[in-house]
Amino acid sequence: MRLMRRPYWIPDHASPYDFPPLDQALDHPDGLLAIGGDLTPSRIMVAYRQGIFPWYSEDQPILWWSPSQRLVLFPEHLKVSRSLRKTIRKRKFTLTLDQHFVEVIQQCAAVPRHDQAGTWITDDLANAYCQLHEYGFAHSVEVWDHEELVGGLYGVVLGKVFFGESMFSRISDASKIAFSHLVWQLQRWQFELIDCQIYTDYLVSFGAVEIPRKQYRQLLNQLCVNPGYTGVWQFEEPIETLWPYE
């Protein structure tokens, strides 16, 4: 009889480096690698460096994933639709970086999504990323309609890689505007990879592609060696100058 493989259980008080090799990730569900551990900044950053991310619901233990195919965007391959270009040209919105990280992650957790009943951003997970933000490793983009926060996204940075986590929109195209401008800014900072984690039509429409786990890990080994752009982020030039389609 063939024995079913099980994910690795991380012992209590284990080292933040205590993750199994990526090739031990399950095929079903695809990419489940380990269960348990904690959400300390050290463990989360070690996980990202190895190609692993946490993703679980409120009623589950911490689940760590490394899917067989990784969705990524190479910044220079960003695609912006004609309709989104038209919206951006109107310059209706104001964008900021790292001004309201806590509110962005709260909105990402609260805004309903058509493809899921609840949120995977638990209170513990939100607190962990807020701590990473305080340390200069997690960043947010905010989209404003006058004084109202109408869209945004957040993620983690390591070396020349931006690991996208979640985004939200309260009005049409707000998250698309946030993502487009972030990618343009990352290009100026010479970032070379954006991790989108798992396949969505939404991100593929921007030019994201799937690559094998092994190739993704090789890219991390190349791009996470040298320091990236850390600290508090801000747009270094007027937003209008980021827009390449005038």
Secondary structure, 3 states (H helix, E strand, C coil): CCCCCCCEEECCCCCCCCCCCHHHCCCCCCCEEEEECCCCHHHHHHHHHHCCEECCCCCCCCEEECCCEEEEECHHHCCCCHHHHHHHHCCCCEEEECCCHHHHHHHHHHCCECCECCCCCCHHHHHHHHHHHHCCCEEEEEEEECCEEEEEEEEEEECCEEEEEEEEECCCCHHHHHHHHHHHHHHHCCCCEEEEECCCHHHHCCCCEEEEHHHHHHHHHHHCCCCCCCCCCCCCCCHHHHCCCC
